[in-house]
Amino acid sequence: MSDLQHLEDEILAAITGAADLTALEDVRVGALGKKGRVSALMKDLGQMEPEDRKAFGQAVNGLKQRVSDALTARKDALQEAEMAVRLQAEQADVTLPVREGPIGAGRIHPITQVTEEVTEIFADMGFSIAEGPDIETDENNFTALNIPPEHPARQTQDSFYFAEKADGSRPLLRTHTSPVQIRTMRAVAPPLRIIVPGRVYRRDSDQTHTPMFHQVEGLVVDEETHFGHLKWVLEEFCKSYFEVDGVKMRYRASHFPFTEPSMEVDIGYAKVGDEIRIGEGDEWMEILGCGMVHPNVLRNVDLDPDRYQGFAFGVGLDRLAMLKYGMPDLRDFFANDLRWLRHYGFSTLDVPTLARGLSS
């Protein structure tokens, strides 16, 4: 029995000295495992006399129980100590602000936001949205719009053409959203009142030009529309978009193949430091082009110019964004720089509405 006492003392000392759960598990296996020291004692029972077997068996079972109890107590103590260390390391400061989730951290690109603002304004005036493909035919992009064969815009140094087809035609990336006006006039009978936002493509790249940019064009065709209606629409649009009570606008004679008469529109502004204030001051900047739909364009879509007339206008969405929100370089719009987007982007929940202010 003295050997059992000695064995028990050794095992209990090992249990007490186990520094972590892994070491404690090694002690358990060495004592109570299939080949453990306590388990091996039971093999000797078969060689003992019946009287000795009973006493020895009781002593071994008592040893196993005390070792098991000691293992359990030590395991509980180690787990409690481990949890205390973990809680200390992982404690949270509940006074810190909550981290932003995807909705709070995400940003809407300024072009998307401005497109929504413009759409909101014109929808309130009764315009609907028309869309069309980015890859267009020469007929829709040039010919139907009264653009002659010798016009510079048709040249390869200005437009992105695809390979020539078997029939001799060459598709191209649309250079303006005006082909959608042609498609709409051929598909829908007047009266028409549409805007056409979308991507357009031209061979140009500098601080204020990129090979791909965004436009919104407007078209109204009916039997009564005149230039006064065009001026009113553009004035109301500029006041709503720039969120000012009044704007100064001037119209300069220009030339576009698809409108007659054609006008460039300037808007009054003042520069205060690095800020441009629309509706103030005596400076002028060009903002868009417009005019009355050319009779040849109406004829090309099988409308009688003696019965129908209308107006059209076009403005760059990228330029509108730069003017209103102060982006100095158009190329940054397409740089995929998250720092820029976090600075100039909009909250995902900042939905433009005329009722509460477009950019509030």
N, C-alpha and C positions, 0 to 999 in steps of 0.2 A: 504493500500500500504506500510505502514511502516513495516508490518510483512514480506512482500516480500523482502524489502531491508535488513531486519535483516537476513532472510534466505540466501539471496545471499551472504552477508558478511561472514556468517558461512561457507558456502560451498566453497567460494573462498579461505578462510583462510585454510580450510582443504586441498584443492588442492595444495596450496603453501607449506603446511607443509608435504606433502607426500614425504617420503624419498626414495621410490623406486617404481617400476612399480606395484608391488603387492599391496602396500598401496594405490596407485592412483586408481587402479581398484576397491578397496573397496569403495573409495569415489564416484566413478562414479556410482556404483550400488546403493549406499545409496541415491544418488541424482536423477539419471535419470533412474534407473532400474524400472521394472514393479511395484514394491512396494516402489519406492523411494519417497523422500519428495517432489520433484518438480512434479513428475508424479501424486502424490496424490492430488495436487491442482486442477488438471483438473476435478476431480470428483465433485468439488463444483460448476462447471459452470451450471449444470442442475437446481440448486436451486435458481439461480439469475434471476433478472429481465433482460429483453433483453438489456436495456441500459447499465446496470452494467456488463452483461456477455461479451459484446464486449470489453469494456475497460480492464476487468480483464483478458480475454483471451489473449489480446495483451501483457499485462504486463507479464503473465506467459510464453508466447512464447519468449519474449525478454529475460527473465531469463534463459530459457533453452538454448537459443543461446549463451548467455554470458558464461554460465557454460560449454557448449560444447567447445567453443573456448578456455576457460581457461584449460580444460582438455587436449585438443590437444596440446596446447603450452607447458604445463607441461610434457606431455608424450614425446614430442620431446626433451625437455631439459634433461629429465632423460635418454632417450636412447642414446643421445649424450655423456653424462657423463659416462654411462656404457660402451660404446664403447671405450672411451678414456682410461678407466681403463684396459679393456681387451687388447687393443693394447699395452699398456705399459707392461702388464704382458707377452704377447705372442710375443713380438718383436723378430725378427730373426737377428742375426749378419751375414750379407752377406759376411763378410770377413772370416768366418770359412770354413774349407774344407767340401765338400759335403760328406755326409755319404755313406759308401759303400752299394751297393745293394746286392742281393743274388749272382750275378755273381762275384762281387768283393770280397765278404766276404766268399763265399764257398771255400772249399779246396778238392782237389783230393788226395785220400789216396796214400802214397808212393808205395804200392804194385801195384795199378792200373797204376800209372805213369811208374814204372819200366817195367811192362808187356807191356805197349805201346812202351817203348823205345826198348825192346828186339824184339818185333814184327816188328818194323820199320827196325831194322838192318837186321834181317833174310829175311824180305820181299825183301829188296834190293839185297840179294843174290839169290833170286829166290825160297825161301821156301814158302809154303802155310801153313795155320793153320788148324790143325785137332783137333776135340773135341770128348769127349765121356762121359759116365755117371760116377758119383762118386761112385755108388754102382756097384760092379763088381762080376763076377763069379770067382771061384777058377781057372778055366781053363784059362781065359784071364789074370788074375793077376799073376799066378804062373806057371802052367803047360806048357802053350804054350811058356813061356819065359825061358824054360829049368831050372826052379827052382825045385829041387828034393823034394820029400815028407818030407824028414828029415831036410830040411833047416830051420834054426831058425826063419826066417821071417814068416813062416807059423804058428808059435805058437801063442796061444791066448794072451800071454804076450806082443807080439809085434804088433798084428793086431787087428782091430775091426771087429768081426764077428757078423752076425745076427743069429737069431734062425734057426735051421736046418729045411729044407723043407721036404716034404713027400718023395721025391726021394733020400733023404740023403745028398743033396748038401747044402752048407752053403754060401750064399752071404756075401760079406764083403765090407767095405769101402776101395777103392783102396789105396794101399800103395805107389804107384808111378803112373805116367801118362803113363807108358809103355803099359798097356792094350790097349790104343788108337792106339799104333803102330801095335798091333796084329789085331785089328779091321780094320785098314786101309789097311794093307797088304792083308787081306782076301777079301777086297772089291774092291781094286784098283790094277790093274796090274802095274808092274814097267815100266818105271822108277818112283821113288818116291823121293820127297824132301819135308819133312814136319817138322814143329815144333808143340809141344803139350804143351801149357801152361795150368795150372789148379791147383785145390786144391788136396792135398793128405793127408792121415791120418795114423799116427803111435802113439803107446803108448809111448810117451816121452815128458818130460816137464822140462826145465831148462832155463838158460839165453839165450841159443842159440838153443833150441828145443821147439816146441809146438806140441800138439796132432794133430792140423791141420795146415798145412803150404802150400806153393806154390812152384811148380816146373815148369821148362820148359825143355822138352826133344826134341832132334832133331833126325831125321832118314833120311838117304839117302840110297836107294837101286837101283842099276842098274847093268850093265854088266862090267863097267870099273872102278868104284870107288875104291880107295886104301887109305892107311893110310896117305899118303902125303896130299890128299884132306882134310882129317879130321883135320890135323894139321893147314892147311891154314885157314879153316873155323873158328877154335877156336881162332887163332891168330887175324884174322880180326875182329871177334866178340869182343874180349877183348879190342882191340885198339879203336874200335868204341864206345863201351859201356862206358869205362873209359875215353874216349876223350883224348887219349895220342897218341903221334907219334909212339911209339914203346913199346913193352912189352917183358919181359924175361919170358919164359915158360920152364918148364921141365916136362918130362913124366916119371912116376914111374910105374913099372909093378905092377899090382894088379889082383884081381879076381872078376869078376861078372859072374853069370851063363849065362847071355844072350849075352855076348860078348867074343870074343877070337881072338887076344889077347886083354886084358883089361888094361887100364891105369888110374892112378890118375894123375891129372894135377895140378901142382903148378905154382903160378905166383909170379914174383919178386916184392918186395915192400920195401919202407923205412918208418920208423916211425919217424915223426918230432913232438915232443910234443905229443898231443893227436891225431894228424892227420896221416892217412895212405896214403902214396903217391904211387900209382901203377905205375910201369914202372921205378922206381928209386930204388937205394939201392941194398943190397945183401941179404936181408931176403927173406924167401919163405913162402907162405901159400897155403894150398890146396884150390882149388876153384871149381873143378868139376871132374866127372868121365866120361870115354868114352871108346870106343873100336870098333873093327870090329864085325859086327853082327854074332853071333854064327851060324854055319851051322844047328844045331838042330832047332833053331828058324825059319830059312827059311823053313826047312822041315815041321815044325808044321803048317805053313801057305800055304803049297803046292807050295813052290818055290824051284827050283832046285839049291842047293848050288854050283854045278859045273858050273852053268851058271851065277847065280846072286851073288853078294856080296854087302856089304854096311857098313856104320858105324852109330853109335848112340852115343849120349852124353846126359848128364843130369846135371842141375845146379839148385840150390835153388834160387828162385826169392827173397825170404826174405833175404837171405844171400847177394845177389847182392846189394839189397837196403841198407843193413847195411854197406857194404864196401864203397859204393859210397857216401852215404849221412850221414854217421856217427851216426847211431842209435846204442846205446850200448846194448840194451836189446830187444830180439825178442818178449818177452811177451807183450811189450807196443804196438806192432802192433795191438793187439786184445783187448786192455783195454777199448776202447770206451771213451777215454779221449780227450775232445775237445781241451784242452790246448796243448796236444801233437800234435794233428792234425793241429792246427793252426801254430805250430812251424815247423813241418816237412812236412806238406802238400803242395800241388802245386796249383797254380792258375788254375781255370777252363779253362782259355784260353791259358795255357802253353802246347800246343800240341807238342810232340816230333817229330822233323824232322831232318834227316841227313843234310839237306841243310843248316840249320841255327844253328845246334848244338842241341844235344838231351836235354840238361838241361839248355840252355841259357834263 
